[in-house]
Each structure stands twice: as C-alpha cells, then as structure tokens.
Amino acid sequence: MSDSDLRAFYLRYIEALDAHAFDGMDEFISDRTTLNGEPATRDDLIAVQQQDVDAVPDLHWELKELLFDSDRLAARLTPVNFAGS
C-alpha cells in the first residue's frame, strides 16, 4: 500500500473505532497483533477497546501522529470524550 492508502485505511479504522463498531474490526486488525508491545490476538485487542468504551461511553480518539514504514504503520492517539475529561 502507498502511504496515502495506509493513511486512508487507518483513518477508516479510527472512524470504526469511534463508532464503536467492534464487530467490523476484522477488516482492520489481523488475527495476531500486538497490544502495548506484547503479542495479542484480535479478540484481546477488541476486549480492551470494549472495556474502554464501557468505562467511557463517549470515548473517541484524536490522531496526533501517524508514521509509515513500508506496509507497517505506527500511530500516537489521545483518548478524548465529549464530556471534557
């Protein structure tokens, strides 16, 4: 994928995440992934995302930085909610 394709892909992922559309995450997250630098499964990652939303129902993510290296990317995100905390 080109950098612009990767960026568009990741922005679609953030849109799905912000919509709390966890049932569609298989489009974005492979079966085996990493979570905070440790090996994990897609289900592990979705469980953490669901816990976050359960704790903060209006949780959304603000993209601060997006880096590309070949077909890999890294992102720095800030969690925000619309209640202001």
C-alpha positions as CSV (number, residue, x, y, z in Angstrom):
1,M,0.0,0.0,0.0
2,S,1.1,3.5,-0.6
3,D,1.4,6.0,2.2
4,S,-1.8,7.6,1.2
5,D,-3.6,4.2,1.1
6,L,-2.2,3.4,4.5
7,R,-3.4,6.7,5.9
8,A,-6.9,6.3,4.4
9,F,-7.0,2.7,5.8
10,Y,-6.0,3.9,9.3
11,L,-8.5,6.8,9.2
12,R,-11.3,4.3,8.3
13,Y,-10.1,2.2,11.3
14,I,-10.4,5.2,13.6
15,E,-13.8,6.0,12.3
16,A,-15.0,2.5,13.0
17,L,-13.3,2.6,16.5
18,D,-15.0,6.0,17.2
19,A,-18.4,4.5,16.1
20,H,-17.7,1.6,18.5
21,A,-18.2,-0.8,15.5
22,F,-16.2,-3.6,17.1
23,D,-17.9,-6.3,15.1
24,G,-16.2,-4.9,11.9
25,M,-12.6,-4.9,13.3
26,D,-11.6,-8.0,11.3
27,E,-11.2,-5.6,8.4
28,F,-8.5,-3.7,10.3
29,I,-6.9,-5.9,12.8
30,S,-5.2,-9.2,11.9
31,D,-5.8,-12.4,13.9
32,R,-2.4,-11.9,15.6
33,T,-1.3,-8.4,16.5
34,T,0.5,-6.6,19.3
35,L,-1.0,-4.7,22.2
36,N,1.2,-2.3,24.1
37,G,4.2,-4.0,22.6
38,E,3.1,-7.6,23.6
39,P,1.8,-10.3,21.3
40,A,-2.0,-10.4,21.3
41,T,-5.0,-11.6,19.3
42,R,-7.6,-9.5,17.6
43,D,-10.1,-10.6,20.3
44,D,-7.7,-9.5,23.0
45,L,-7.5,-6.0,21.4
46,I,-11.2,-5.8,20.9
47,A,-11.9,-6.7,24.5
48,V,-9.6,-3.9,25.7
49,Q,-11.3,-1.5,23.3
50,Q,-14.8,-2.6,24.6
51,Q,-13.7,-2.2,28.2
52,D,-12.5,1.4,27.4
53,V,-15.9,2.2,25.8
54,D,-17.8,0.6,28.7
55,A,-15.9,2.8,31.1
56,V,-16.2,6.0,28.9
57,P,-19.3,5.6,26.6
58,D,-18.5,8.7,24.5
59,L,-14.8,7.8,24.0
60,H,-13.2,8.9,20.8
61,W,-9.6,9.0,19.5
62,E,-7.7,12.0,18.4
63,L,-4.9,11.2,16.0
64,K,-1.7,13.0,16.9
65,E,0.9,11.3,14.7
66,L,0.9,8.7,12.0
67,L,4.2,7.1,10.7
68,F,4.7,4.7,7.9
69,D,7.4,2.2,7.1
70,S,6.7,0.0,4.1
71,D,3.4,-1.7,4.8
72,R,3.6,-1.1,8.5
73,L,2.3,1.9,10.5
74,A,2.6,3.4,14.0
75,A,0.2,5.9,15.5
76,R,0.0,8.1,18.5
77,L,-3.5,8.7,19.7
78,T,-5.1,10.6,22.5
79,P,-8.3,9.3,24.0
80,V,-10.9,12.1,24.4
81,N,-14.6,12.2,25.4
82,F,-17.1,14.8,24.7
83,A,-17.9,15.4,28.4
84,G,-14.5,17.1,28.6
85,S,-12.5,14.7,30.7
